Amino acid sequence: MDREDDKQLWDILGRIPEPKLSPFFARNVARSVRQEATRLERMRGWFSWRRLAAASAVLIVVIGTAIATHHPVSQTKTVNDPDLVAKIDPQDYDVVADLDELIAWDENSVWEDRPTL
């Protein structure tokens, strides 16, 4: 950009005082660079033992809950279980027959309280 292109701008820029730096500027910059924590030190500070233990406990509980809800205990019969019908006692058949007779007798009972027409 030439001075003739925008004379007013160059006049304003010429009147601005030059910035003055502190005599201790270089020392202050060097000190702030030395004091700045390295990336490893910042990560080490963030991963304290207390935070890691709490996060691990929460993670274990979440994984355990997910496993328990998505993989329920199997309800299938094992190979060693005998058949359920084989477990029924023969006397039970007699009881069922007697109950059937009792229900049939109750349906045909003369002593029922039915209203007559």
C-alpha distances in whole Angstrom, upper triangle without the diagonal:
4,7,8,7,8,10,13,11,10,14,15,13,15,18,19,21,21,23,26,28,32,34,35,32,33,36,36,34,36,39,38,37,41,42,40,43,43,43,47,48,46,48,51,51,51,54,57,60,61,58,59,63,62,60,63,65,64,63,66,68,65,66,70,70,68,71,74,72,71,74,77,81,82,86,87,91,91,93,96,97,100,100,100,103,105,104,106,110,113,114,111,112,115,114,111,114,116,113,113,117,116,114,116,119,117,116,119,121,123,123,119,118,118,118,121,121
4,5,5,7,9,12,11,9,12,15,13,14,18,19,21,21,24,27,29,33,34,36,34,34,38,38,36,38,41,40,40,43,45,43,46,46,46,50,51,49,52,55,54,54,57,60,63,64,62,63,66,66,63,66,69,67,66,70,71,69,70,74,73,72,74,77,76,75,78,81,84,86,89,91,94,95,97,100,100,104,104,104,107,109,108,110,114,116,118,115,116,119,117,115,118,120,117,117,121,120,117,120,123,120,119,123,124,127,126,123,122,121,122,124,124
4,6,6,6,9,9,7,9,12,11,11,15,16,19,19,22,25,28,32,33,36,33,34,38,37,36,39,41,40,40,44,45,44,47,47,48,51,52,50,53,56,55,55,58,61,64,65,62,64,67,67,65,67,70,68,68,71,73,70,71,75,75,73,76,79,78,77,80,83,86,88,91,93,96,97,99,102,102,106,106,106,109,111,110,112,115,118,120,116,118,121,119,117,120,122,119,119,122,122,119,121,124,122,121,124,126,128,127,124,123,122,123,125,125
4,6,6,9,10,9,11,14,14,14,17,19,22,23,26,29,32,35,37,39,37,38,42,41,39,42,45,44,44,47,48,47,50,50,51,54,55,53,56,59,58,58,61,64,67,68,65,66,70,69,67,70,73,71,70,74,75,72,74,77,77,75,78,81,79,79,82,85,88,90,93,95,98,99,101,104,104,107,107,107,110,112,112,114,117,120,121,118,119,122,120,118,121,123,120,120,124,123,120,122,125,123,122,125,127,129,128,125,124,123,124,126,126
4,6,9,9,9,12,14,14,15,18,19,23,23,26,29,32,35,37,39,37,38,41,41,39,42,44,43,42,46,47,46,49,49,49,53,53,52,54,57,56,56,59,62,65,66,63,64,68,67,65,67,70,68,67,71,72,70,71,74,74,72,75,78,76,75,79,82,85,87,90,91,95,96,98,101,101,104,104,104,107,109,109,110,114,117,118,115,116,119,117,115,118,120,116,116,120,119,117,119,122,119,118,122,123,126,125,121,120,119,120,123,122
4,6,6,7,9,10,11,13,15,16,20,21,23,27,29,33,35,37,35,36,40,39,37,40,42,41,41,45,45,44,47,47,48,51,52,50,52,55,55,54,57,60,64,64,61,63,66,65,63,66,68,66,66,70,71,68,70,73,73,71,74,77,75,74,78,81,84,86,89,91,94,95,97,100,100,103,103,103,106,108,108,109,113,116,117,114,115,118,116,114,117,118,115,115,119,118,115,118,120,118,117,121,122,124,123,120,119,118,118,121,121
4,6,5,6,9,10,11,13,15,18,20,22,26,29,32,34,37,34,36,39,39,37,40,43,41,42,45,46,45,48,49,49,53,53,52,54,57,56,56,59,61,65,66,63,64,68,67,65,68,71,69,68,72,73,71,72,76,75,74,77,79,78,77,80,83,87,89,92,94,97,98,100,103,103,106,106,106,109,111,110,112,116,119,120,116,118,121,119,117,120,121,118,118,122,121,118,121,123,121,120,124,125,127,126,123,122,121,121,124,124
4,5,5,6,9,10,11,13,17,19,21,25,28,31,34,36,33,35,39,38,36,40,42,40,41,44,45,44,47,48,48,52,52,50,53,56,55,54,58,60,64,64,61,63,66,65,64,67,69,67,67,71,71,69,71,74,74,72,75,78,76,76,79,82,85,87,90,92,96,97,99,102,102,105,105,105,108,110,109,111,114,117,118,115,116,119,117,115,118,119,116,116,120,119,116,119,121,119,118,122,123,125,124,120,119,119,119,122,121
4,5,5,6,9,10,11,15,16,19,22,25,28,31,33,30,32,35,34,33,36,38,37,37,41,42,40,43,44,45,48,49,47,49,52,51,51,54,56,60,60,58,59,63,62,60,63,65,63,63,67,68,66,67,71,70,69,72,74,73,73,76,79,82,84,87,89,93,93,96,98,99,102,102,102,105,107,106,108,111,114,115,112,113,116,114,112,115,117,113,114,117,116,114,116,119,116,115,119,120,122,121,118,117,116,117,119,119
4,5,5,6,9,10,13,14,17,21,23,27,29,32,29,31,34,33,32,35,38,36,37,40,41,40,43,44,45,49,49,47,50,52,52,51,55,57,61,61,59,60,64,63,61,64,67,65,65,68,69,67,69,72,72,71,73,76,75,74,77,80,84,86,89,91,94,95,97,100,100,103,103,103,107,108,108,109,113,116,117,114,115,118,116,114,117,119,116,116,120,119,116,119,121,119,118,122,123,125,124,121,120,119,120,122,122
4,5,5,7,9,12,14,17,21,24,27,29,32,30,32,35,34,33,37,39,38,38,42,43,42,45,46,47,51,51,49,52,54,53,53,57,59,62,63,60,62,66,65,63,66,69,67,67,70,71,69,71,74,74,73,76,78,77,77,80,83,86,88,91,93,97,97,100,102,103,106,106,106,109,111,110,112,115,118,119,116,117,120,118,116,119,121,118,118,122,121,118,120,123,121,120,123,125,127,126,122,121,121,121,124,124
4,5,5,7,10,13,15,19,22,25,28,30,28,30,33,32,31,34,36,35,36,39,40,39,42,44,44,48,48,46,49,52,50,50,54,56,59,60,57,59,62,61,60,63,65,64,64,67,68,66,68,71,71,70,73,75,74,74,77,80,83,85,88,90,94,95,97,100,100,103,103,103,106,108,107,109,112,115,116,113,114,117,115,113,116,118,115,115,119,117,115,117,120,117,117,120,121,124,122,119,118,117,118,121,121
4,5,6,9,10,13,16,19,22,25,27,25,27,30,29,28,31,33,32,33,36,37,36,40,41,42,45,45,43,46,49,48,48,51,53,57,57,55,57,60,59,58,61,63,62,62,65,66,64,66,69,69,68,71,73,72,72,75,78,81,84,87,89,92,93,95,98,98,101,101,101,104,106,105,107,111,114,115,112,113,116,114,112,115,117,114,114,118,117,114,117,119,117,116,120,121,123,122,119,118,117,118,121,121
4,6,8,9,13,16,19,22,24,27,25,27,30,30,29,32,34,33,34,38,39,38,41,42,44,47,47,46,49,51,50,50,54,56,59,60,58,59,63,62,61,64,66,65,65,68,69,67,69,72,72,71,74,77,76,75,78,81,84,87,90,92,95,96,98,101,101,105,105,105,108,110,109,111,114,117,118,115,116,119,117,115,119,120,117,117,121,120,118,120,123,120,120,123,124,127,126,122,121,121,121,124,124
4,6,9,12,15,19,22,24,27,25,27,30,30,29,32,34,33,35,38,38,38,42,43,44,48,47,46,49,51,50,50,54,56,59,60,58,59,63,62,61,64,66,65,65,68,69,68,69,73,72,72,74,77,76,76,79,82,85,87,90,92,96,96,99,101,102,105,105,105,108,110,109,111,114,117,118,115,117,120,117,115,119,120,117,117,121,120,117,120,123,120,119,123,124,126,125,122,121,120,121,124,124
4,6,9,12,15,18,21,23,22,24,27,26,26,29,31,30,31,34,35,34,38,39,41,44,44,42,45,47,46,46,50,52,55,56,54,56,59,58,57,60,62,61,61,65,66,64,66,69,69,68,71,73,72,72,75,78,81,84,87,89,92,93,96,98,98,102,102,102,105,107,105,107,111,114,115,112,113,116,114,112,115,117,114,114,118,117,114,117,119,117,116,120,121,123,122,119,118,117,118,121,121
4,6,9,12,15,18,20,19,22,24,24,24,27,28,28,29,32,33,33,36,38,40,43,42,41,44,46,45,46,49,51,54,55,53,55,58,58,57,60,62,61,61,65,66,64,66,69,69,68,71,74,73,73,76,79,82,84,87,90,93,93,96,98,98,102,102,102,105,107,106,108,111,114,115,112,114,117,115,113,116,117,114,115,119,117,115,118,120,118,117,121,122,124,123,120,119,118,119,122,122
4,6,10,13,15,18,16,18,21,21,21,24,26,25,26,29,30,30,34,35,37,40,40,39,42,44,43,44,47,49,52,53,51,53,56,56,55,58,60,59,59,63,64,62,64,67,67,67,70,72,71,71,74,77,80,82,86,88,91,91,94,96,97,100,101,100,104,105,104,106,110,113,114,111,112,115,113,112,115,116,113,114,118,117,114,117,120,117,117,120,121,124,122,119,118,118,119,122,122
4,7,10,13,15,13,15,18,17,17,20,22,22,23,26,27,27,30,32,34,37,36,35,38,40,39,40,43,45,49,49,48,49,53,52,51,54,57,56,56,59,60,59,61,64,64,64,66,69,68,68,71,74,77,79,83,85,88,88,91,93,93,97,97,97,101,102,101,103,106,110,111,108,109,112,110,109,112,113,110,111,115,114,111,114,117,114,114,118,118,121,120,116,115,115,116,119,120
4,7,9,12,10,13,16,15,16,19,20,20,22,24,25,26,29,31,33,37,35,35,38,40,38,40,43,44,48,49,47,49,52,52,51,54,57,56,56,59,61,60,61,64,65,64,67,69,69,69,72,75,77,80,83,86,89,89,91,93,94,97,98,98,102,103,102,104,107,110,111,108,110,113,111,109,113,114,111,112,116,114,112,115,118,115,115,119,119,122,121,117,117,117,118,121,121
4,6,8,7,9,12,11,12,15,16,17,18,21,22,22,26,28,30,33,32,31,35,36,35,37,40,41,45,45,44,46,49,49,48,51,54,53,53,57,58,57,59,62,62,62,64,67,67,67,69,72,75,78,81,83,86,86,89,91,91,95,96,96,99,100,99,101,104,108,109,106,108,111,109,107,111,112,109,110,114,112,110,113,116,113,113,117,118,120,119,116,115,115,116,119,120
4,5,5,9,10,9,11,14,15,15,17,19,20,21,25,27,30,33,31,31,34,35,34,36,39,40,43,44,43,45,48,48,48,50,53,52,53,56,57,57,58,61,62,62,64,66,67,67,69,72,74,77,81,83,86,86,88,90,91,94,95,95,99,100,99,101,104,107,108,105,107,110,108,107,110,112,109,110,113,112,110,113,115,113,113,117,117,120,119,115,115,115,116,119,120
4,6,8,9,10,12,13,14,16,18,19,20,22,26,28,30,33,31,31,35,36,35,37,40,41,44,45,44,46,49,49,49,52,54,54,54,57,59,58,60,63,63,63,66,68,68,69,71,74,76,79,82,84,87,87,90,91,92,96,97,97,100,102,100,102,105,109,110,107,109,112,110,109,112,113,111,112,115,114,112,115,118,115,115,119,120,122,121,118,117,117,119,122,123
4,6,5,6,9,10,11,12,14,15,16,18,22,24,27,30,28,28,32,32,31,33,36,37,40,41,41,42,46,46,46,48,51,50,51,54,55,55,57,59,60,60,63,65,65,66,68,70,73,76,79,81,84,84,86,88,89,92,93,94,97,98,97,99,102,106,106,104,106,109,107,106,109,110,108,109,112,111,109,112,115,112,112,116,117,119,118,115,114,115,116,119,120
4,5,5,6,9,10,11,12,14,15,17,20,22,25,28,26,26,30,31,30,32,35,36,39,40,39,41,44,44,44,46,49,49,49,52,54,53,54,57,58,58,60,63,63,63,65,68,71,73,77,79,82,82,84,86,87,90,91,91,95,96,95,97,100,104,105,102,104,107,105,104,107,108,105,107,110,109,107,110,112,110,110,114,115,117,116,113,112,113,114,117,118
4,5,5,6,9,10,11,12,14,16,19,21,24,26,25,25,29,30,29,31,34,35,39,40,39,40,43,44,43,46,48,48,48,51,53,53,54,57,58,57,60,62,63,63,65,68,70,73,76,78,81,81,83,85,86,89,90,91,94,95,94,96,99,103,104,101,103,106,104,103,107,108,105,106,110,109,107,110,113,110,110,114,115,118,116,113,113,113,115,118,119
4,6,5,6,9,10,11,12,14,18,20,23,25,23,24,28,28,27,30,33,33,37,38,37,39,42,42,42,44,47,47,47,50,52,52,53,56,57,57,59,61,62,62,64,67,69,72,75,77,80,80,82,84,85,89,90,90,93,94,93,95,98,102,103,100,103,105,103,102,106,107,104,106,109,108,106,109,112,110,110,114,114,117,116,113,112,113,114,117,118
4,5,5,6,9,10,11,12,16,18,21,24,22,22,26,26,25,27,30,31,35,36,35,36,40,40,40,42,45,44,45,48,49,49,50,53,54,54,56,59,59,59,62,64,67,70,73,75,78,78,80,82,83,86,87,87,91,92,91,93,96,99,100,98,100,103,101,100,103,104,102,103,106,105,103,106,109,107,107,110,111,114,112,109,109,109,111,114,115
4,5,5,6,9,10,11,14,16,19,22,20,20,24,25,24,26,29,30,34,35,34,35,39,39,38,41,43,43,43,46,48,47,49,52,53,52,55,57,57,58,60,62,65,68,71,73,76,76,78,80,81,85,86,86,89,90,89,91,94,98,99,96,98,101,99,98,102,103,100,101,105,104,102,105,107,105,105,109,110,113,111,108,108,108,109,113,113
4,6,5,6,9,10,13,15,18,20,19,20,23,24,23,26,28,29,33,34,33,35,38,39,38,40,43,43,43,46,48,47,48,51,53,52,54,57,58,58,60,62,65,67,71,73,76,75,78,79,80,84,85,85,89,90,89,91,94,97,99,96,98,101,99,98,102,103,100,102,105,104,102,105,108,106,106,110,110,113,112,109,109,109,110,114,115
4,5,5,6,9,12,14,17,19,17,18,22,22,21,24,26,27,30,32,31,33,36,36,36,38,41,41,41,44,46,46,47,50,51,51,53,55,56,56,58,61,63,66,70,72,74,74,76,78,79,83,84,84,88,88,87,90,92,96,97,94,97,100,98,96,100,101,99,100,104,102,101,104,106,104,104,108,109,111,110,107,107,107,109,112,113
4,5,5,6,10,12,15,17,16,16,19,20,19,21,24,25,29,30,29,30,34,34,34,36,39,38,39,42,43,43,44,47,48,48,50,53,53,53,56,58,61,63,67,69,72,72,74,76,76,80,81,81,85,86,85,87,90,93,94,92,94,97,95,94,97,98,96,97,101,99,98,101,103,101,101,105,105,108,107,104,104,104,105,109,110
4,6,5,9,10,13,15,14,15,18,19,19,21,23,25,28,30,29,30,33,34,33,35,38,38,38,41,43,42,43,46,47,47,49,52,52,52,54,57,59,62,66,68,71,70,73,74,75,79,80,80,84,85,83,86,89,92,94,91,93,96,94,93,97,98,95,96,100,99,97,100,103,101,101,105,105,108,107,104,104,104,106,109,110
4,6,8,9,13,15,13,14,18,18,18,20,23,23,27,29,28,29,32,33,33,34,37,38,38,40,42,42,43,46,47,47,49,52,53,53,54,57,59,62,66,67,70,70,72,73,75,78,80,80,84,84,83,86,88,92,93,91,93,96,94,93,96,98,95,96,100,99,97,101,103,101,101,105,106,109,107,104,104,105,106,109,111
4,6,9,12,14,12,12,16,16,15,18,20,21,24,26,25,27,30,30,30,32,35,35,35,38,40,40,41,44,45,45,47,50,50,51,53,55,57,60,64,66,68,68,71,72,73,77,78,78,82,82,81,84,86,90,91,88,91,94,92,91,94,95,93,94,98,97,95,98,100,98,99,102,103,106,104,102,101,102,103,107,108
4,6,9,12,10,10,13,14,14,16,18,20,23,25,23,25,28,29,28,30,33,33,33,36,38,37,39,41,43,43,45,47,48,48,50,52,55,58,61,63,66,66,68,70,70,74,75,75,79,80,79,81,84,88,89,86,88,91,89,88,92,93,90,92,95,94,92,95,98,96,96,100,100,103,102,99,99,99,101,104,105
4,7,8,6,6,10,11,10,12,15,16,20,21,20,21,25,25,25,27,30,30,30,33,35,34,35,38,40,39,41,44,45,45,47,49,52,54,58,60,63,62,65,66,67,71,72,72,76,77,75,78,81,84,85,83,85,88,86,85,89,90,87,89,92,91,90,93,95,93,93,97,98,101,99,96,96,97,98,102,103
4,5,5,6,9,10,11,13,15,16,20,22,21,21,24,26,24,26,29,29,29,32,34,34,34,37,39,38,40,43,44,44,45,48,50,53,56,58,61,60,63,64,65,69,70,71,74,75,74,77,80,83,84,82,84,87,85,84,88,89,87,88,91,91,89,92,94,93,93,97,97,100,99,96,96,97,98,102,103
4,6,5,6,9,10,11,12,15,18,20,19,19,22,23,22,23,27,27,26,29,31,30,31,34,36,35,37,40,40,40,42,45,47,50,53,55,58,57,60,61,62,66,67,68,71,72,71,74,77,80,81,79,81,84,82,81,84,86,83,85,88,87,86,89,91,89,89,93,94,97,96,93,93,94,95,98,99
4,5,5,6,9,10,11,13,16,18,17,16,20,22,20,21,25,25,24,27,30,29,30,32,34,34,35,38,39,39,41,43,45,48,52,53,56,55,58,59,60,64,65,66,69,70,69,72,75,78,79,77,79,82,80,79,83,84,82,83,87,86,85,88,90,88,89,92,93,96,95,92,92,93,95,98,99
4,5,5,6,9,10,11,14,17,16,16,19,21,20,22,25,25,25,28,30,30,31,33,35,35,37,39,40,40,42,45,46,49,53,55,57,57,59,60,62,65,67,67,71,71,70,73,75,79,80,78,80,83,81,80,84,85,83,84,88,87,85,88,91,89,89,93,94,97,95,93,93,93,95,98,100
4,5,5,6,9,11,14,16,14,15,19,19,18,20,23,24,23,26,28,28,29,32,33,33,35,37,38,39,40,43,45,48,51,54,56,56,58,60,61,65,66,66,70,70,69,72,74,78,79,76,79,82,80,79,82,83,81,82,86,85,83,86,89,87,87,91,91,94,93,90,90,91,92,96,97
4,5,5,6,9,12,14,12,12,16,17,16,17,20,21,20,23,25,25,26,29,30,30,32,34,35,35,37,40,42,44,48,50,53,52,55,56,57,61,62,62,66,67,66,68,71,74,76,73,75,78,76,75,79,80,78,79,83,82,80,83,86,84,84,88,89,92,90,88,88,88,90,93,94
4,5,5,7,10,12,11,11,14,16,15,17,20,21,20,23,25,25,26,28,30,31,32,34,36,36,37,40,42,45,48,50,53,52,55,56,57,61,62,62,66,67,65,68,71,74,75,73,75,78,76,75,79,80,78,79,83,82,80,84,86,84,85,88,89,92,91,88,88,89,91,94,95
4,6,6,10,11,10,11,14,15,15,17,20,20,21,23,25,26,27,29,31,31,33,35,36,37,38,41,43,46,49,51,54,53,56,57,58,62,63,63,67,68,66,69,71,75,76,73,76,79,77,76,79,80,78,79,83,82,80,84,86,84,84,88,89,92,90,87,87,88,90,93,95
4,6,9,10,8,9,13,13,12,15,17,17,18,21,22,22,24,26,28,28,30,32,33,34,35,38,40,43,46,49,51,51,54,55,56,59,61,61,64,65,64,66,69,72,73,71,73,76,74,73,77,78,75,76,80,79,77,81,83,81,81,85,86,89,87,84,84,85,87,90,91
4,7,8,6,6,10,11,10,12,15,15,15,18,20,20,21,24,25,26,27,30,31,31,33,35,37,40,44,46,48,48,51,52,53,56,58,58,61,62,61,63,66,70,71,68,70,73,71,70,74,75,73,74,78,77,75,79,81,79,79,83,84,87,85,83,83,83,85,89,90
4,5,5,6,9,10,11,12,14,16,16,18,20,21,22,24,26,27,28,30,32,33,34,36,38,41,44,47,49,48,51,52,53,57,58,58,62,62,61,63,66,70,70,68,71,73,71,71,74,75,73,74,78,77,75,79,81,79,80,83,84,87,85,83,83,84,86,89,90
4,6,5,6,9,10,10,12,14,15,16,18,20,21,22,24,26,27,28,30,31,32,34,36,39,42,44,47,46,49,49,50,54,56,56,59,60,58,61,63,67,68,65,68,71,69,68,72,73,71,72,76,75,73,77,79,77,78,81,82,85,83,81,81,82,84,87,89
4,6,5,6,9,10,11,13,14,16,17,19,20,21,23,25,26,27,29,30,32,33,35,38,41,44,46,46,48,49,50,53,55,55,58,59,57,59,62,66,66,64,67,69,67,67,70,71,69,70,74,73,71,75,77,75,75,79,79,82,81,78,78,79,81,85,86
4,5,5,6,8,10,11,12,14,16,17,18,20,21,22,24,26,27,28,30,32,34,37,40,43,45,45,48,49,49,53,54,54,58,58,57,59,62,65,66,64,66,69,67,66,70,71,68,70,73,72,70,74,76,74,74,78,79,82,80,77,78,78,80,84,85
4,6,5,6,9,10,10,12,14,15,16,18,20,21,22,24,26,27,28,30,32,35,38,40,43,42,45,46,47,51,52,52,56,56,55,57,60,64,64,62,64,67,65,65,68,69,67,69,72,71,70,73,75,73,74,78,78,81,80,77,77,78,80,84,85
4,6,5,6,9,10,11,12,14,15,17,18,20,21,23,24,26,27,28,30,33,36,39,41,40,43,44,45,48,50,50,53,54,52,55,57,61,62,60,62,65,63,62,66,67,65,66,70,69,67,71,73,71,72,75,76,79,77,75,75,76,78,82,83
4,5,5,6,9,10,11,12,14,16,17,18,20,21,23,24,26,27,29,32,35,38,41,40,43,44,45,48,49,49,53,54,52,54,57,60,61,59,61,64,62,61,65,65,63,65,68,67,65,69,71,69,70,73,74,77,75,73,73,74,76,79,80
4,5,5,6,9,10,11,12,14,15,16,18,20,21,22,24,26,28,31,34,37,39,39,42,43,44,48,49,48,52,53,51,54,56,60,61,58,61,63,61,61,64,65,63,64,68,67,65,68,71,69,69,73,74,77,75,73,73,73,75,79,80
4,5,5,6,9,10,11,12,14,15,16,18,20,21,22,24,26,29,32,34,37,37,39,40,41,45,46,46,50,50,49,51,54,58,59,56,59,61,60,59,62,64,61,63,66,65,64,67,69,68,68,72,73,76,74,72,72,73,75,78,80
4,5,5,6,9,10,11,12,14,15,16,18,20,21,22,24,27,30,33,35,35,38,39,39,43,44,44,48,49,47,49,52,55,56,54,56,59,57,56,60,61,59,60,64,63,61,64,67,65,65,69,70,73,71,69,69,70,72,76,77
4,5,5,6,9,10,11,12,14,15,17,18,20,21,23,27,30,32,35,35,39,40,40,43,44,44,47,49,47,49,52,55,56,53,56,59,56,55,59,60,58,59,63,62,60,63,65,64,64,68,68,71,70,67,68,68,70,74,75
4,5,5,6,9,10,11,12,14,15,16,18,20,22,25,28,31,34,34,37,38,38,42,43,43,46,47,46,48,51,55,56,53,55,58,56,55,59,60,58,59,63,62,60,63,66,64,64,68,69,72,71,68,68,69,71,74,76
4,6,5,6,9,10,11,12,14,15,16,18,19,23,26,28,31,31,34,35,35,39,40,40,44,44,43,45,48,52,53,50,53,55,54,53,56,58,55,57,60,59,58,61,63,62,62,66,67,70,69,66,67,68,70,73,75
4,6,5,6,9,10,10,12,14,15,16,18,22,25,27,30,30,34,35,35,38,39,39,42,43,42,44,47,50,51,48,51,53,51,50,54,55,53,54,58,57,55,59,61,59,60,63,64,67,66,63,64,64,66,70,71
4,5,5,6,9,10,11,12,14,16,18,21,24,27,30,31,34,35,35,39,39,39,42,44,42,44,47,51,52,49,51,54,52,51,54,56,53,54,58,57,55,58,61,59,59,63,64,67,66,63,63,64,66,69,71
4,5,5,6,9,10,11,12,14,16,19,22,25,28,28,31,33,33,36,37,37,41,42,40,43,46,49,50,48,50,53,51,50,53,55,53,54,57,57,55,58,61,59,59,63,64,67,66,64,64,65,67,70,71
4,5,5,6,9,10,10,12,14,17,20,23,25,26,29,30,30,34,34,34,38,39,37,40,43,46,47,45,47,50,48,47,51,52,50,51,54,54,52,55,58,56,57,60,61,64,63,61,62,62,65,68,69
4,5,5,6,8,10,11,13,17,19,22,25,26,29,31,30,34,34,34,37,39,37,39,42,46,46,44,46,49,47,46,49,50,48,49,53,52,50,53,56,54,54,58,59,62,61,58,59,59,62,65,66
4,5,5,6,8,10,13,16,19,22,25,26,29,31,30,34,34,34,37,39,38,40,43,46,47,44,46,49,47,46,50,51,49,49,53,53,51,54,56,55,55,59,60,63,62,59,60,60,62,65,67
4,6,5,6,8,10,13,16,19,22,22,25,27,27,31,31,31,35,36,35,37,40,44,45,42,44,47,46,44,48,49,47,48,52,51,50,53,55,54,54,58,59,62,61,59,60,60,62,65,67
4,6,6,6,8,12,14,17,20,21,24,26,25,29,29,29,32,34,32,35,38,41,42,39,41,44,43,41,45,46,44,45,49,48,47,50,52,51,51,55,56,59,58,56,56,57,59,62,64
4,6,6,10,12,15,18,21,22,26,28,27,30,30,29,33,34,33,35,38,41,42,39,41,44,42,41,44,46,43,44,48,47,46,48,51,49,50,53,54,58,57,54,55,55,57,60,61
4,6,10,12,14,17,20,22,25,27,26,29,29,29,32,34,33,35,39,42,43,40,42,45,43,42,45,47,44,45,49,48,47,49,52,51,51,54,55,59,58,56,56,56,59,61,63
4,7,8,12,14,17,18,21,23,23,26,26,26,30,31,30,33,36,39,41,38,39,43,41,40,43,45,43,43,47,47,45,48,51,50,50,53,55,58,58,55,56,56,59,61,63
4,6,9,12,15,16,20,21,21,24,24,24,27,29,27,29,33,36,37,34,36,39,38,36,40,42,39,40,44,44,42,45,47,46,47,50,51,55,54,52,53,53,56,58,60
4,6,9,12,13,16,18,17,21,21,21,24,26,24,27,30,33,35,32,34,37,36,34,38,40,38,39,42,42,41,44,46,45,46,49,50,54,53,51,52,53,56,58,60
4,6,9,10,14,15,15,18,18,18,22,23,22,25,28,31,33,30,32,35,34,33,36,38,36,37,41,41,39,42,45,44,44,48,49,53,52,50,52,52,55,57,59
4,7,9,13,14,13,15,15,15,18,20,19,21,24,27,29,26,28,31,30,29,32,34,32,33,37,37,36,38,41,40,41,44,45,49,49,47,48,49,51,54,56
4,6,9,12,10,13,13,13,17,18,18,20,23,26,28,26,27,31,30,29,32,34,32,33,37,37,36,38,41,41,41,44,46,50,50,48,49,50,53,55,57
4,7,8,7,9,9,10,14,15,14,17,21,23,26,24,25,28,28,27,30,32,31,32,35,36,35,37,40,40,40,43,45,49,49,47,49,49,53,55,57
4,5,6,9,10,12,15,15,15,19,22,24,27,25,27,30,30,29,32,34,33,34,38,38,38,40,43,43,43,46,48,52,52,50,52,53,56,58,60
4,6,8,10,13,15,15,15,19,22,24,27,26,27,30,30,30,32,35,34,35,38,39,39,41,43,44,45,47,49,53,53,51,54,54,58,60,62
4,6,9,12,15,13,13,17,19,22,25,24,25,29,29,29,31,33,33,34,37,38,38,40,43,43,44,47,48,52,52,51,53,54,57,60,62
4,6,8,11,10,10,14,16,19,22,21,22,25,25,25,28,30,30,31,34,35,34,37,39,39,40,43,44,48,48,47,49,50,54,56,58
4,6,9,7,7,11,14,16,19,18,19,22,23,23,25,27,27,28,31,32,32,34,37,37,38,41,42,46,46,45,48,49,52,54,56
4,6,5,7,10,13,15,18,16,17,20,21,20,22,25,25,25,28,30,30,31,34,35,35,38,40,43,44,43,45,46,49,51,53
4,5,5,7,11,13,15,14,14,18,18,17,20,22,22,22,26,27,26,28,31,31,32,35,36,40,40,39,42,42,46,48,50
4,5,6,9,10,13,11,12,15,16,15,17,20,20,20,23,24,24,26,29,29,30,33,34,38,39,38,40,41,44,46,48
4,6,8,10,13,12,13,16,17,17,19,21,22,22,25,26,27,28,31,32,33,35,36,40,41,40,43,44,47,49,51
4,6,9,12,11,12,15,16,16,18,20,20,22,24,25,26,28,30,31,32,34,36,39,40,39,41,43,46,48,50
4,6,8,7,9,12,12,12,14,16,17,18,21,22,22,24,26,27,28,31,32,36,36,35,38,39,43,45,47
4,5,6,8,10,10,12,14,15,16,18,20,21,22,24,25,27,28,30,31,35,35,35,38,39,43,45,47
4,5,6,7,9,10,12,13,15,16,18,19,21,22,24,25,27,29,30,33,34,34,37,38,42,43,46
4,5,5,7,9,10,11,13,15,16,17,19,20,21,23,25,26,27,31,31,31,34,36,39,41,44
4,5,5,6,9,10,11,12,14,15,17,19,20,21,23,25,26,29,30,29,32,34,37,39,42
4,5,5,6,9,10,11,13,14,16,17,19,20,22,23,25,28,29,29,32,33,36,38,40
4,5,5,6,9,10,11,12,14,16,17,18,20,22,22,26,27,27,30,31,35,37,39
4,5,5,6,9,10,10,12,14,15,16,19,20,21,24,25,25,28,29,33,35,37
4,5,5,6,9,10,11,12,14,15,17,19,20,24,24,24,27,28,31,33,36
4,5,5,6,9,10,11,12,14,16,17,18,22,23,23,26,27,31,32,34
4,5,5,6,9,10,11,12,14,16,16,20,21,21,24,25,29,30,33
4,5,5,6,9,10,10,12,14,15,19,19,19,22,23,27,29,31
4,5,5,6,9,10,11,13,14,18,19,19,22,22,26,27,30
4,6,5,6,9,10,11,12,16,17,17,21,21,25,26,29
4,5,5,6,9,10,10,14,15,15,18,19,23,24,27
4,5,5,6,9,10,14,14,13,17,17,21,22,25
4,5,5,7,9,12,14,13,17,17,20,21,24
4,5,5,6,10,11,11,15,16,19,20,23
4,5,5,9,9,9,12,13,17,18,21
4,6,9,10,9,12,12,15,16,19
4,6,9,9,12,12,15,16,18
4,5,6,10,11,14,15,18
4,6,9,9,12,12,16
4,7,9,12,13,16
4,6,9,11,14
4,7,9,13
4,6,9
4,7
4
